[in-house]
Amino acid sequence: MRIFVALDIDDAIRQRVLRFMEGVSGFAPDARWVRPESLHVTLKFIGEKPPEAVAEIKQALSSVGLKEST
């Protein structure tokens, strides 16, 4: 299983990225574009891990505090 840590993006941003992708897709006709619902910001690629490692990784990440910006 490929594991990574990512942030979801706001729907308004997702739509802007989608419009951009539609505008540039003609420049790379052989490119394989991701589905809009799969768009995210990857913070860290962890790599290939066995499925049983997912619970341990989730547990470790649950201790990470999020700081709100003002």
CHARMM-style PDB file with segment names, atoms N, HN, CA, C and O in Angstrom:
ATOM      1  N   MET     1       0.844  -1.163   0.000  1.00  0.00      PROA
ATOM      2  CA  MET     1       0.000   0.000   0.000  1.00  0.00      PROA
ATOM      3  C   MET     1       0.902   1.242   0.000  1.00  0.00      PROA
ATOM      4  O   MET     1       1.840   1.342   0.791  1.00  0.00      PROA
ATOM      5  N   ARG     2       0.602   2.179  -0.895  1.00  0.00      PROA
ATOM      6  HN  ARG     2      -0.161   2.098  -1.537  1.00  0.00      PROA
ATOM      7  CA  ARG     2       1.376   3.430  -0.951  1.00  0.00      PROA
ATOM      8  C   ARG     2       0.800   4.412   0.058  1.00  0.00      PROA
ATOM      9  O   ARG     2      -0.377   4.764  -0.013  1.00  0.00      PROA
ATOM     10  N   ILE     3       1.618   4.848   0.982  1.00  0.00      PROA
ATOM     11  HN  ILE     3       2.575   4.562   1.039  1.00  0.00      PROA
ATOM     12  CA  ILE     3       1.173   5.710   2.068  1.00  0.00      PROA
ATOM     13  C   ILE     3       1.783   7.102   1.909  1.00  0.00      PROA
ATOM     14  O   ILE     3       2.968   7.247   1.607  1.00  0.00      PROA
ATOM     15  N   PHE     4       0.949   8.120   2.118  1.00  0.00      PROA
ATOM     16  HN  PHE     4      -0.013   8.002   2.363  1.00  0.00      PROA
ATOM     17  CA  PHE     4       1.439   9.491   2.130  1.00  0.00      PROA
ATOM     18  C   PHE     4       0.570  10.330   3.054  1.00  0.00      PROA
ATOM     19  O   PHE     4      -0.574   9.982   3.347  1.00  0.00      PROA
ATOM     20  N   VAL     5       1.135  11.439   3.503  1.00  0.00      PROA
ATOM     21  HN  VAL     5       2.064  11.721   3.264  1.00  0.00      PROA
ATOM     22  CA  VAL     5       0.411  12.382   4.349  1.00  0.00      PROA
ATOM     23  C   VAL     5       0.041  13.557   3.458  1.00  0.00      PROA
ATOM     24  O   VAL     5       0.898  14.118   2.775  1.00  0.00      PROA
ATOM     25  N   ALA     6      -1.244  13.931   3.462  1.00  0.00      PROA
ATOM     26  HN  ALA     6      -1.940  13.475   4.016  1.00  0.00      PROA
ATOM     27  CA  ALA     6      -1.696  14.981   2.551  1.00  0.00      PROA
ATOM     28  C   ALA     6      -2.774  15.835   3.186  1.00  0.00      PROA
ATOM     29  O   ALA     6      -3.420  15.448   4.159  1.00  0.00      PROA
ATOM     30  N   LEU     7      -2.944  17.004   2.606  1.00  0.00      PROA
ATOM     31  HN  LEU     7      -2.419  17.319   1.815  1.00  0.00      PROA
ATOM     32  CA  LEU     7      -4.026  17.903   2.991  1.00  0.00      PROA
ATOM     33  C   LEU     7      -5.058  17.929   1.875  1.00  0.00      PROA
ATOM     34  O   LEU     7      -4.713  17.985   0.695  1.00  0.00      PROA
ATOM     35  N   ASP     8      -6.312  17.889   2.256  1.00  0.00      PROA
ATOM     36  HN  ASP     8      -6.592  17.844   3.215  1.00  0.00      PROA
ATOM     37  CA  ASP     8      -7.372  18.054   1.280  1.00  0.00      PROA
ATOM     38  C   ASP     8      -7.421  19.542   0.923  1.00  0.00      PROA
ATOM     39  O   ASP     8      -6.956  20.383   1.693  1.00  0.00      PROA
ATOM     40  N   ILE     9      -7.979  19.862  -0.230  1.00  0.00      PROA
ATOM     41  HN  ILE     9      -8.357  19.179  -0.855  1.00  0.00      PROA
ATOM     42  CA  ILE     9      -8.083  21.259  -0.617  1.00  0.00      PROA
ATOM     43  C   ILE     9      -9.546  21.670  -0.691  1.00  0.00      PROA
ATOM     44  O   ILE     9     -10.433  20.845  -0.913  1.00  0.00      PROA
ATOM     45  N   ASP    10      -9.772  22.944  -0.503  1.00  0.00      PROA
ATOM     46  HN  ASP    10      -9.052  23.614  -0.323  1.00  0.00      PROA
ATOM     47  CA  ASP    10     -11.099  23.528  -0.546  1.00  0.00      PROA
ATOM     48  C   ASP    10     -11.710  23.361  -1.939  1.00  0.00      PROA
ATOM     49  O   ASP    10     -10.988  23.385  -2.936  1.00  0.00      PROA
ATOM     50  N   ASP    11     -13.017  23.195  -2.015  1.00  0.00      PROA
ATOM     51  HN  ASP    11     -13.603  23.176  -1.205  1.00  0.00      PROA
ATOM     52  CA  ASP    11     -13.680  23.001  -3.307  1.00  0.00      PROA
ATOM     53  C   ASP    11     -13.472  24.173  -4.255  1.00  0.00      PROA
ATOM     54  O   ASP    11     -13.350  23.964  -5.462  1.00  0.00      PROA
ATOM     55  N   ALA    12     -13.427  25.402  -3.742  1.00  0.00      PROA
ATOM     56  HN  ALA    12     -13.526  25.572  -2.762  1.00  0.00      PROA
ATOM     57  CA  ALA    12     -13.206  26.566  -4.609  1.00  0.00      PROA
ATOM     58  C   ALA    12     -11.823  26.487  -5.258  1.00  0.00      PROA
ATOM     59  O   ALA    12     -11.668  26.792  -6.441  1.00  0.00      PROA
ATOM     60  N   ILE    13     -10.828  26.080  -4.485  1.00  0.00      PROA
ATOM     61  HN  ILE    13     -10.954  25.832  -3.524  1.00  0.00      PROA
ATOM     62  CA  ILE    13      -9.475  25.927  -5.032  1.00  0.00      PROA
ATOM     63  C   ILE    13      -9.451  24.767  -6.014  1.00  0.00      PROA
ATOM     64  O   ILE    13      -8.822  24.852  -7.069  1.00  0.00      PROA
ATOM     65  N   ARG    14     -10.130  23.696  -5.671  1.00  0.00      PROA
ATOM     66  HN  ARG    14     -10.641  23.627  -4.814  1.00  0.00      PROA
ATOM     67  CA  ARG    14     -10.196  22.525  -6.549  1.00  0.00      PROA
ATOM     68  C   ARG    14     -10.770  22.920  -7.921  1.00  0.00      PROA
ATOM     69  O   ARG    14     -10.268  22.474  -8.953  1.00  0.00      PROA
ATOM     70  N   GLN    15     -11.807  23.744  -7.932  1.00  0.00      PROA
ATOM     71  HN  GLN    15     -12.215  24.106  -7.093  1.00  0.00      PROA
ATOM     72  CA  GLN    15     -12.404  24.176  -9.195  1.00  0.00      PROA
ATOM     73  C   GLN    15     -11.455  25.055 -10.004  1.00  0.00      PROA
ATOM     74  O   GLN    15     -11.423  24.966 -11.231  1.00  0.00      PROA
ATOM     75  N   ARG    16     -10.684  25.901  -9.328  1.00  0.00      PROA
ATOM     76  HN  ARG    16     -10.710  25.974  -8.331  1.00  0.00      PROA
ATOM     77  CA  ARG    16      -9.710  26.744 -10.034  1.00  0.00      PROA
ATOM     78  C   ARG    16      -8.599  25.898 -10.643  1.00  0.00      PROA
ATOM     79  O   ARG    16      -8.163  26.154 -11.765  1.00  0.00      PROA
ATOM     80  N   VAL    17      -8.144  24.900  -9.910  1.00  0.00      PROA
ATOM     81  HN  VAL    17      -8.498  24.692  -8.998  1.00  0.00      PROA
ATOM     82  CA  VAL    17      -7.116  24.000 -10.436  1.00  0.00      PROA
ATOM     83  C   VAL    17      -7.674  23.223 -11.625  1.00  0.00      PROA
ATOM     84  O   VAL    17      -6.976  23.028 -12.620  1.00  0.00      PROA
ATOM     85  N   LEU    18      -8.908  22.785 -11.531  1.00  0.00      PROA
ATOM     86  HN  LEU    18      -9.475  22.943 -10.723  1.00  0.00      PROA
ATOM     87  CA  LEU    18      -9.550  22.052 -12.626  1.00  0.00      PROA
ATOM     88  C   LEU    18      -9.613  22.919 -13.887  1.00  0.00      PROA
ATOM     89  O   LEU    18      -9.307  22.444 -14.980  1.00  0.00      PROA
ATOM     90  N   ARG    19     -10.008  24.183 -13.738  1.00  0.00      PROA
ATOM     91  HN  ARG    19     -10.257  24.569 -12.850  1.00  0.00      PROA
ATOM     92  CA  ARG    19     -10.046  25.083 -14.904  1.00  0.00      PROA
ATOM     93  C   ARG    19      -8.656  25.246 -15.511  1.00  0.00      PROA
ATOM     94  O   ARG    19      -8.509  25.276 -16.733  1.00  0.00      PROA
ATOM     95  N   PHE    20      -7.641  25.351 -14.661  1.00  0.00      PROA
ATOM     96  HN  PHE    20      -7.761  25.327 -13.669  1.00  0.00      PROA
ATOM     97  CA  PHE    20      -6.267  25.456 -15.149  1.00  0.00      PROA
ATOM     98  C   PHE    20      -5.882  24.192 -15.916  1.00  0.00      PROA
ATOM     99  O   PHE    20      -5.320  24.274 -17.008  1.00  0.00      PROA
ATOM    100  N   MET    21      -6.184  23.026 -15.348  1.00  0.00      PROA
ATOM    101  HN  MET    21      -6.640  22.960 -14.461  1.00  0.00      PROA
ATOM    102  CA  MET    21      -5.848  21.758 -16.002  1.00  0.00      PROA
ATOM    103  C   MET    21      -6.535  21.656 -17.358  1.00  0.00      PROA
ATOM    104  O   MET    21      -5.932  21.205 -18.331  1.00  0.00      PROA
ATOM    105  N   GLU    22      -7.789  22.072 -17.422  1.00  0.00      PROA
ATOM    106  HN  GLU    22      -8.280  22.439 -16.631  1.00  0.00      PROA
ATOM    107  CA  GLU    22      -8.507  22.036 -18.695  1.00  0.00      PROA
ATOM    108  C   GLU    22      -7.843  22.962 -19.715  1.00  0.00      PROA
ATOM    109  O   GLU    22      -7.799  22.643 -20.903  1.00  0.00      PROA
ATOM    110  N   GLY    23      -7.331  24.098 -19.262  1.00  0.00      PROA
ATOM    111  HN  GLY    23      -7.366  24.357 -18.296  1.00  0.00      PROA
ATOM    112  CA  GLY    23      -6.684  25.053 -20.152  1.00  0.00      PROA
ATOM    113  C   GLY    23      -5.352  24.582 -20.698  1.00  0.00      PROA
ATOM    114  O   GLY    23      -4.979  24.940 -21.815  1.00  0.00      PROA
ATOM    115  N   VAL    24      -4.629  23.783 -19.928  1.00  0.00      PROA
ATOM    116  HN  VAL    24      -4.932  23.492 -19.020  1.00  0.00      PROA
ATOM    117  CA  VAL    24      -3.294  23.346 -20.362  1.00  0.00      PROA
ATOM    118  C   VAL    24      -3.273  21.912 -20.888  1.00  0.00      PROA
ATOM    119  O   VAL    24      -2.244  21.455 -21.385  1.00  0.00      PROA
ATOM    120  N   SER    25      -4.380  21.208 -20.787  1.00  0.00      PROA
ATOM    121  HN  SER    25      -5.215  21.580 -20.383  1.00  0.00      PROA
ATOM    122  CA  SER    25      -4.380  19.794 -21.183  1.00  0.00      PROA
ATOM    123  C   SER    25      -4.040  19.601 -22.655  1.00  0.00      PROA
ATOM    124  O   SER    25      -3.499  18.559 -23.027  1.00  0.00      PROA
ATOM    125  N   GLY    26      -4.345  20.582 -23.497  1.00  0.00      PROA
ATOM    126  HN  GLY    26      -4.784  21.428 -23.195  1.00  0.00      PROA
ATOM    127  CA  GLY    26      -4.024  20.469 -24.916  1.00  0.00      PROA
ATOM    128  C   GLY    26      -2.531  20.489 -25.197  1.00  0.00      PROA
ATOM    129  O   GLY    26      -2.089  20.016 -26.244  1.00  0.00      PROA
ATOM    130  N   PHE    27      -1.749  21.035 -24.268  1.00  0.00      PROA
ATOM    131  HN  PHE    27      -2.108  21.419 -23.417  1.00  0.00      PROA
ATOM    132  CA  PHE    27      -0.296  21.093 -24.441  1.00  0.00      PROA
ATOM    133  C   PHE    27       0.373  19.753 -24.146  1.00  0.00      PROA
ATOM    134  O   PHE    27       1.521  19.525 -24.528  1.00  0.00      PROA
ATOM    135  N   ALA    28      -0.347  18.880 -23.468  1.00  0.00      PROA
ATOM    136  HN  ALA    28      -1.280  19.065 -23.158  1.00  0.00      PROA
ATOM    137  CA  ALA    28       0.190  17.558 -23.123  1.00  0.00      PROA
ATOM    138  C   ALA    28      -0.897  16.515 -23.372  1.00  0.00      PROA
ATOM    139  O   ALA    28      -1.441  15.949 -22.424  1.00  0.00      PROA
ATOM    140  N   PRO    29      -1.217  16.257 -24.638  1.00  0.00      PROA
ATOM    141  CA  PRO    29      -2.336  15.356 -24.934  1.00  0.00      PROA
ATOM    142  C   PRO    29      -2.144  13.924 -24.439  1.00  0.00      PROA
ATOM    143  O   PRO    29      -3.126  13.204 -24.255  1.00  0.00      PROA
ATOM    144  N   ASP    30      -0.910  13.501 -24.222  1.00  0.00      PROA
ATOM    145  HN  ASP    30      -0.113  14.086 -24.371  1.00  0.00      PROA
ATOM    146  CA  ASP    30      -0.662  12.135 -23.750  1.00  0.00      PROA
ATOM    147  C   ASP    30      -0.579  12.032 -22.227  1.00  0.00      PROA
ATOM    148  O   ASP    30      -0.401  10.942 -21.684  1.00  0.00      PROA
ATOM    149  N   ALA    31      -0.708  13.169 -21.541  1.00  0.00      PROA
ATOM    150  HN  ALA    31      -0.853  14.055 -21.982  1.00  0.00      PROA
ATOM    151  CA  ALA    31      -0.618  13.155 -20.076  1.00  0.00      PROA
ATOM    152  C   ALA    31      -1.859  12.494 -19.487  1.00  0.00      PROA
ATOM    153  O   ALA    31      -2.951  12.569 -20.052  1.00  0.00      PROA
ATOM    154  N   ARG    32      -1.672  11.859 -18.361  1.00  0.00      PROA
ATOM    155  HN  ARG    32      -0.785  11.798 -17.902  1.00  0.00      PROA
ATOM    156  CA  ARG    32      -2.789  11.265 -17.640  1.00  0.00      PROA
ATOM    157  C   ARG    32      -3.107  12.189 -16.469  1.00  0.00      PROA
ATOM    158  O   ARG    32      -2.335  12.269 -15.513  1.00  0.00      PROA
ATOM    159  N   TRP    33      -4.223  12.879 -16.540  1.00  0.00      PROA
ATOM    160  HN  TRP    33      -4.849  12.814 -17.316  1.00  0.00      PROA
ATOM    161  CA  TRP    33      -4.599  13.859 -15.532  1.00  0.00      PROA
ATOM    162  C   TRP    33      -5.397  13.188 -14.421  1.00  0.00      PROA
ATOM    163  O   TRP    33      -6.183  12.274 -14.671  1.00  0.00      PROA
ATOM    164  N   VAL    34      -5.188  13.650 -13.199  1.00  0.00      PROA
ATOM    165  HN  VAL    34      -4.549  14.393 -12.996  1.00  0.00      PROA
ATOM    166  CA  VAL    34      -5.923  13.086 -12.062  1.00  0.00      PROA
ATOM    167  C   VAL    34      -7.349  13.608 -12.046  1.00  0.00      PROA
ATOM    168  O   VAL    34      -7.637  14.679 -12.580  1.00  0.00      PROA
ATOM    169  N   ARG    35      -8.221  12.857 -11.440  1.00  0.00      PROA
ATOM    170  HN  ARG    35      -7.987  11.987 -11.005  1.00  0.00      PROA
ATOM    171  CA  ARG    35      -9.606  13.292 -11.267  1.00  0.00      PROA
ATOM    172  C   ARG    35      -9.631  14.443 -10.259  1.00  0.00      PROA
ATOM    173  O   ARG    35      -8.853  14.433  -9.304  1.00  0.00      PROA
ATOM    174  N   PRO    36     -10.495  15.418 -10.448  1.00  0.00      PROA
ATOM    175  CA  PRO    36     -10.539  16.567  -9.521  1.00  0.00      PROA
ATOM    176  C   PRO    36     -10.735  16.159  -8.065  1.00  0.00      PROA
ATOM    177  O   PRO    36     -10.169  16.790  -7.172  1.00  0.00      PROA
ATOM    178  N   GLU    37     -11.521  15.123  -7.810  1.00  0.00      PROA
ATOM    179  HN  GLU    37     -11.980  14.611  -8.535  1.00  0.00      PROA
ATOM    180  CA  GLU    37     -11.746  14.707  -6.422  1.00  0.00      PROA
ATOM    181  C   GLU    37     -10.497  14.082  -5.787  1.00  0.00      PROA
ATOM    182  O   GLU    37     -10.452  13.888  -4.573  1.00  0.00      PROA
ATOM    183  N   SER    38      -9.499  13.772  -6.594  1.00  0.00      PROA
ATOM    184  HN  SER    38      -9.536  13.930  -7.581  1.00  0.00      PROA
ATOM    185  CA  SER    38      -8.254  13.209  -6.076  1.00  0.00      PROA
ATOM    186  C   SER    38      -7.181  14.263  -5.820  1.00  0.00      PROA
ATOM    187  O   SER    38      -6.104  13.938  -5.319  1.00  0.00      PROA
ATOM    188  N   LEU    39      -7.459  15.511  -6.156  1.00  0.00      PROA
ATOM    189  HN  LEU    39      -8.333  15.774  -6.563  1.00  0.00      PROA
ATOM    190  CA  LEU    39      -6.476  16.564  -5.940  1.00  0.00      PROA
ATOM    191  C   LEU    39      -6.244  16.776  -4.453  1.00  0.00      PROA
ATOM    192  O   LEU    39      -7.190  16.772  -3.665  1.00  0.00      PROA
ATOM    193  N   HSD    40      -4.990  16.961  -4.072  1.00  0.00      PROA
ATOM    194  HN  HSD    40      -4.222  16.964  -4.712  1.00  0.00      PROA
ATOM    195  CA  HSD    40      -4.600  17.179  -2.683  1.00  0.00      PROA
ATOM    196  C   HSD    40      -3.206  17.790  -2.669  1.00  0.00      PROA
ATOM    197  O   HSD    40      -2.564  17.910  -3.713  1.00  0.00      PROA
ATOM    198  N   VAL    41      -2.744  18.170  -1.499  1.00  0.00      PROA
ATOM    199  HN  VAL    41      -3.265  18.072  -0.651  1.00  0.00      PROA
ATOM    200  CA  VAL    41      -1.384  18.661  -1.317  1.00  0.00      PROA
ATOM    201  C   VAL    41      -0.632  17.608  -0.509  1.00  0.00      PROA
ATOM    202  O   VAL    41      -0.948  17.371   0.657  1.00  0.00      PROA
ATOM    203  N   THR    42       0.357  16.981  -1.126  1.00  0.00      PROA
ATOM    204  HN  THR    42       0.614  17.173  -2.074  1.00  0.00      PROA
ATOM    205  CA  THR    42       1.135  15.957  -0.435  1.00  0.00      PROA
ATOM    206  C   THR    42       2.182  16.622   0.445  1.00  0.00      PROA
ATOM    207  O   THR    42       2.983  17.425  -0.034  1.00  0.00      PROA
ATOM    208  N   LEU    43       2.176  16.292   1.720  1.00  0.00      PROA
ATOM    209  HN  LEU    43       1.526  15.640   2.109  1.00  0.00      PROA
ATOM    210  CA  LEU    43       3.160  16.818   2.661  1.00  0.00      PROA
ATOM    211  C   LEU    43       4.364  15.897   2.790  1.00  0.00      PROA
ATOM    212  O   LEU    43       5.501  16.352   2.913  1.00  0.00      PROA
ATOM    213  N   LYS    44       4.096  14.595   2.759  1.00  0.00      PROA
ATOM    214  HN  LYS    44       3.172  14.226   2.658  1.00  0.00      PROA
ATOM    215  CA  LYS    44       5.176  13.618   2.926  1.00  0.00      PROA
ATOM    216  C   LYS    44       4.773  12.299   2.283  1.00  0.00      PROA
ATOM    217  O   LYS    44       3.707  11.757   2.576  1.00  0.00      PROA
ATOM    218  N   PHE    45       5.625  11.789   1.410  1.00  0.00      PROA
ATOM    219  HN  PHE    45       6.491  12.230   1.172  1.00  0.00      PROA
ATOM    220  CA  PHE    45       5.408  10.464   0.850  1.00  0.00      PROA
ATOM    221  C   PHE    45       6.145   9.481   1.750  1.00  0.00      PROA
ATOM    222  O   PHE    45       7.363   9.575   1.902  1.00  0.00      PROA
ATOM    223  N   ILE    46       5.430   8.553   2.339  1.00  0.00      PROA
ATOM    224  HN  ILE    46       4.441   8.477   2.216  1.00  0.00      PROA
ATOM    225  CA  ILE    46       6.022   7.587   3.259  1.00  0.00      PROA
ATOM    226  C   ILE    46       6.557   6.383   2.498  1.00  0.00      PROA
ATOM    227  O   ILE    46       7.623   5.864   2.827  1.00  0.00      PROA
ATOM    228  N   GLY    47       5.826   5.938   1.489  1.00  0.00      PROA
ATOM    229  HN  GLY    47       4.960   6.360   1.222  1.00  0.00      PROA
ATOM    230  CA  GLY    47       6.294   4.826   0.678  1.00  0.00      PROA
ATOM    231  C   GLY    47       5.401   3.613   0.796  1.00  0.00      PROA
ATOM    232  O   GLY    47       4.289   3.680   1.321  1.00  0.00      PROA
ATOM    233  N   GLU    48       5.909   2.504   0.296  1.00  0.00      PROA
ATOM    234  HN  GLU    48       6.812   2.450  -0.130  1.00  0.00      PROA
ATOM    235  CA  GLU    48       5.174   1.245   0.337  1.00  0.00      PROA
ATOM    236  C   GLU    48       5.233   0.664   1.744  1.00  0.00      PROA
ATOM    237  O   GLU    48       6.308   0.484   2.315  1.00  0.00      PROA
ATOM    238  N   LYS    49       4.064   0.378   2.285  1.00  0.00      PROA
ATOM    239  HN  LYS    49       3.190   0.524   1.821  1.00  0.00      PROA
ATOM    240  CA  LYS    49       3.970  -0.219   3.621  1.00  0.00      PROA
ATOM    241  C   LYS    49       2.899  -1.299   3.589  1.00  0.00      PROA
ATOM    242  O   LYS    49       1.959  -1.216   2.799  1.00  0.00      PROA
ATOM    243  N   PRO    50       3.031  -2.311   4.438  1.00  0.00      PROA
ATOM    244  CA  PRO    50       1.982  -3.334   4.500  1.00  0.00      PROA
ATOM    245  C   PRO    50       0.720  -2.743   5.124  1.00  0.00      PROA
ATOM    246  O   PRO    50       0.805  -1.804   5.915  1.00  0.00      PROA
ATOM    247  N   PRO    51      -0.442  -3.277   4.780  1.00  0.00      PROA
ATOM    248  CA  PRO    51      -1.700  -2.732   5.311  1.00  0.00      PROA
ATOM    249  C   PRO    51      -1.737  -2.659   6.837  1.00  0.00      PROA
ATOM    250  O   PRO    51      -2.356  -1.755   7.397  1.00  0.00      PROA
ATOM    251  N   GLU    52      -1.093  -3.586   7.500  1.00  0.00      PROA
ATOM    252  HN  GLU    52      -0.590  -4.320   7.045  1.00  0.00      PROA
ATOM    253  CA  GLU    52      -1.126  -3.574   8.971  1.00  0.00      PROA
ATOM    254  C   GLU    52      -0.349  -2.394   9.570  1.00  0.00      PROA
ATOM    255  O   GLU    52      -0.505  -2.105  10.757  1.00  0.00      PROA
ATOM    256  N   ALA    53       0.472  -1.714   8.787  1.00  0.00      PROA
ATOM    257  HN  ALA    53       0.598  -1.948   7.823  1.00  0.00      PROA
ATOM    258  CA  ALA    53       1.210  -0.549   9.273  1.00  0.00      PROA
ATOM    259  C   ALA    53       0.351   0.708   9.292  1.00  0.00      PROA
ATOM    260  O   ALA    53       0.718   1.692   9.934  1.00  0.00      PROA
ATOM    261  N   VAL    54      -0.785   0.696   8.602  1.00  0.00      PROA
ATOM    262  HN  VAL    54      -1.084  -0.103   8.080  1.00  0.00      PROA
ATOM    263  CA  VAL    54      -1.633   1.884   8.496  1.00  0.00      PROA
ATOM    264  C   VAL    54      -2.125   2.346   9.866  1.00  0.00      PROA
ATOM    265  O   VAL    54      -2.081   3.541  10.158  1.00  0.00      PROA
ATOM    266  N   ALA    55      -2.586   1.436  10.702  1.00  0.00      PROA
ATOM    267  HN  ALA    55      -2.622   0.465  10.464  1.00  0.00      PROA
ATOM    268  CA  ALA    55      -3.091   1.804  12.029  1.00  0.00      PROA
ATOM    269  C   ALA    55      -2.005   2.481  12.853  1.00  0.00      PROA
ATOM    270  O   ALA    55      -2.272   3.468  13.539  1.00  0.00      PROA
ATOM    271  N   GLU    56      -0.796   1.966  12.793  1.00  0.00      PROA
ATOM    272  HN  GLU    56      -0.579   1.164  12.236  1.00  0.00      PROA
ATOM    273  CA  GLU    56       0.315   2.553  13.545  1.00  0.00      PROA
ATOM    274  C   GLU    56       0.638   3.961  13.026  1.00  0.00      PROA
ATOM    275  O   GLU    56       0.899   4.869  13.815  1.00  0.00      PROA
ATOM    276  N   ILE    57       0.621   4.135  11.732  1.00  0.00      PROA
ATOM    277  HN  ILE    57       0.410   3.397  11.091  1.00  0.00      PROA
ATOM    278  CA  ILE    57       0.894   5.446  11.135  1.00  0.00      PROA
ATOM    279  C   ILE    57      -0.213   6.433  11.516  1.00  0.00      PROA
ATOM    280  O   ILE    57       0.074   7.578  11.865  1.00  0.00      PROA
ATOM    281  N   LYS    58      -1.467   5.999  11.452  1.00  0.00      PROA
ATOM    282  HN  LYS    58      -1.700   5.069  11.168  1.00  0.00      PROA
ATOM    283  CA  LYS    58      -2.585   6.861  11.854  1.00  0.00      PROA
ATOM    284  C   LYS    58      -2.456   7.277  13.310  1.00  0.00      PROA
ATOM    285  O   LYS    58      -2.702   8.433  13.655  1.00  0.00      PROA
ATOM    286  N   GLN    59      -2.075   6.346  14.155  1.00  0.00      PROA
ATOM    287  HN  GLN    59      -1.876   5.408  13.875  1.00  0.00      PROA
ATOM    288  CA  GLN    59      -1.906   6.644  15.581  1.00  0.00      PROA
ATOM    289  C   GLN    59      -0.819   7.691  15.785  1.00  0.00      PROA
ATOM    290  O   GLN    59      -0.995   8.624  16.567  1.00  0.00      PROA
ATOM    291  N   ALA    60       0.295   7.544  15.091  1.00  0.00      PROA
ATOM    292  HN  ALA    60       0.439   6.785  14.456  1.00  0.00      PROA
ATOM    293  CA  ALA    60       1.385   8.507  15.220  1.00  0.00      PROA
ATOM    294  C   ALA    60       0.957   9.883  14.726  1.00  0.00      PROA
ATOM    295  O   ALA    60       1.303  10.896  15.333  1.00  0.00      PROA
ATOM    296  N   LEU    61       0.208   9.926  13.631  1.00  0.00      PROA
ATOM    297  HN  LEU    61      -0.074   9.102  13.138  1.00  0.00      PROA
ATOM    298  CA  LEU    61      -0.230  11.204  13.085  1.00  0.00      PROA
ATOM    299  C   LEU    61      -1.302  11.871  13.940  1.00  0.00      PROA
ATOM    300  O   LEU    61      -1.441  13.094  13.911  1.00  0.00      PROA
ATOM    301  N   SER    62      -2.063  11.085  14.702  1.00  0.00      PROA
ATOM    302  HN  SER    62      -1.951  10.092  14.727  1.00  0.00      PROA
ATOM    303  CA  SER    62      -3.130  11.662  15.519  1.00  0.00      PROA
ATOM    304  C   SER    62      -2.570  12.551  16.623  1.00  0.00      PROA
ATOM    305  O   SER    62      -3.292  13.393  17.157  1.00  0.00      PROA
ATOM    306  N   SER    63      -1.320  12.384  16.970  1.00  0.00      PROA
ATOM    307  HN  SER    63      -0.734  11.700  16.537  1.00  0.00      PROA
ATOM    308  CA  SER    63      -0.717  13.199  18.020  1.00  0.00      PROA
ATOM    309  C   SER    63      -0.185  14.536  17.491  1.00  0.00      PROA
ATOM    310  O   SER    63       0.275  15.379  18.261  1.00  0.00      PROA
ATOM    311  N   VAL    64      -0.254  14.716  16.173  1.00  0.00      PROA
ATOM    312  HN  VAL    64      -0.627  14.031  15.547  1.00  0.00      PROA
ATOM    313  CA  VAL    64       0.214  15.974  15.585  1.00  0.00      PROA
ATOM    314  C   VAL    64      -0.856  17.033  15.792  1.00  0.00      PROA
ATOM    315  O   VAL    64      -2.006  16.854  15.393  1.00  0.00      PROA
ATOM    316  N   GLY    65      -0.472  18.125  16.412  1.00  0.00      PROA
ATOM    317  HN  GLY    65       0.463  18.270  16.736  1.00  0.00      PROA
ATOM    318  CA  GLY    65      -1.433  19.203  16.659  1.00  0.00      PROA
ATOM    319  C   GLY    65      -1.510  20.145  15.473  1.00  0.00      PROA
ATOM    320  O   GLY    65      -0.505  20.427  14.819  1.00  0.00      PROA
ATOM    321  N   LEU    66      -2.707  20.626  15.205  1.00  0.00      PROA
ATOM    322  HN  LEU    66      -3.523  20.397  15.737  1.00  0.00      PROA
ATOM    323  CA  LEU    66      -2.903  21.602  14.148  1.00  0.00      PROA
ATOM    324  C   LEU    66      -3.004  22.974  14.775  1.00  0.00      PROA
ATOM    325  O   LEU    66      -3.703  23.161  15.771  1.00  0.00      PROA
ATOM    326  N   LYS    67      -2.318  23.919  14.202  1.00  0.00      PROA
ATOM    327  HN  LYS    67      -1.750  23.767  13.393  1.00  0.00      PROA
ATOM    328  CA  LYS    67      -2.316  25.285  14.712  1.00  0.00      PROA
ATOM    329  C   LYS    67      -3.135  26.151  13.756  1.00  0.00      PROA
ATOM    330  O   LYS    67      -2.861  26.207  12.557  1.00  0.00      PROA
ATOM    331  N   GLU    68      -4.139  26.819  14.307  1.00  0.00      PROA
ATOM    332  HN  GLU    68      -4.362  26.774  15.281  1.00  0.00      PROA
ATOM    333  CA  GLU    68      -4.950  27.685  13.473  1.00  0.00      PROA
ATOM    334  C   GLU    68      -4.246  29.016  13.264  1.00  0.00      PROA
ATOM    335  O   GLU    68      -3.654  29.572  14.189  1.00  0.00      PROA
ATOM    336  N   SER    69      -4.318  29.520  12.031  1.00  0.00      PROA
ATOM    337  HN  SER    69      -4.799  29.068  11.280  1.00  0.00      PROA
ATOM    338  CA  SER    69      -3.732  30.824  11.761  1.00  0.00      PROA
ATOM    339  C   SER    69      -4.780  31.896  12.028  1.00  0.00      PROA
ATOM    340  O   SER    69      -5.981  31.658  11.903  1.00  0.00      PROA
ATOM    341  N   THR    70      -4.310  33.061  12.391  1.00  0.00      PROA
ATOM    342  HN  THR    70      -3.334  33.255  12.493  1.00  0.00      PROA
ATOM    343  CA  THR    70      -5.240  34.161  12.676  1.00  0.00      PROA
ATOM    344  C   THR    70      -5.301  35.147  11.546  1.00  0.00      PROA
ATOM    345  OT1 THR    70      -6.035  36.132  11.624  1.00  0.00      PROA
TER     346      THR     70
END
